[in-house]
Amino acid sequence: MQANEIYKSLEEKNISARMLASALGVTNQSVSEVIRNGRGSKRIAEAIAKVIQKDLVEVFPHYKKTDCRDKKIAELKEMLGVG
């Protein structure tokens, strides 16, 4: 999703980025940075997705790559009998 779409979705839930920041105990800038750039704290990204009731990868598609990588690593560990 684009930043303006995320802000609009939050607005539809009557939640502001400032409110979300307060609830998470982080700065407004941290929340805005994640919304605008899609990078930064995964915890904040997950909270944003949860509030707007969408999957993390739908809101922040780059996390799909991380999830795929983590899945492949888990499969390798199982295959190799480690971890």
C-alpha positions in Angstrom: 0.0 0.0 0.0 1.1 3.6 -0.6 1.5 5.9 2.4 -1.6 7.9 1.6 -3.7 4.7 1.5 -2.3 3.6 4.9 -3.1 7.0 6.4 -6.6 6.9 4.8 -7.2 3.4 6.3 -6.1 4.6 9.7 -8.4 7.6 9.4 -11.3 5.3 8.5 -10.7 3.5 11.9 -10.5 6.9 13.6 -6.9 6.2 14.5 -4.1 8.7 13.9 -0.4 7.9 13.6 0.1 9.9 16.8 -2.4 7.8 18.7 -0.7 4.6 17.4 2.7 6.0 18.4 1.4 6.7 21.9 -0.1 3.2 22.2 3.2 1.6 21.1 5.4 3.8 23.2 7.3 5.1 20.2 7.8 8.5 18.6 5.4 9.9 16.0 8.3 10.1 13.7 8.9 6.3 14.0 5.4 5.5 13.0 5.4 8.1 10.1 8.8 6.7 8.9 7.3 3.1 8.7 4.2 4.4 6.9 6.1 6.6 4.4 9.0 4.3 3.7 7.7 0.9 4.6 11.0 0.3 6.4 12.1 0.3 10.0 10.4 -1.4 12.9 8.6 -4.6 12.0 6.7 -4.3 15.3 5.3 -0.9 14.2 4.5 -2.3 10.7 2.7 -5.3 12.3 0.7 -2.9 14.5 -0.3 -0.7 11.6 -1.4 -3.8 9.6 -3.4 -5.1 12.6 -5.2 -1.8 13.2 -6.3 -1.5 9.5 -7.1 -5.2 9.5 -4.9 -6.3 6.7 -2.1 -8.8 6.3 1.4 -7.4 6.9 2.6 -8.3 3.4 -0.5 -6.6 1.9 0.4 -3.3 3.6 4.2 -3.7 3.4 5.0 -6.1 0.5 8.7 -6.2 1.1 8.1 -8.3 4.2 7.1 -11.2 2.0 10.7 -11.6 1.0 11.7 -11.9 4.7 8.9 -14.4 5.3 10.0 -16.6 2.4 13.6 -16.4 3.5 12.7 -17.4 7.1 10.5 -20.3 5.8 13.4 -21.6 3.6 15.8 -21.4 6.5 13.4 -23.4 8.7 13.1 -26.0 5.9 16.9 -26.2 5.6 17.3 -26.6 9.4 14.7 -29.4 9.4 16.4 -31.1 6.4 19.8 -30.9 8.0 18.7 -31.8 11.5 20.0 -28.7 13.1 18.5 -26.1 15.4 
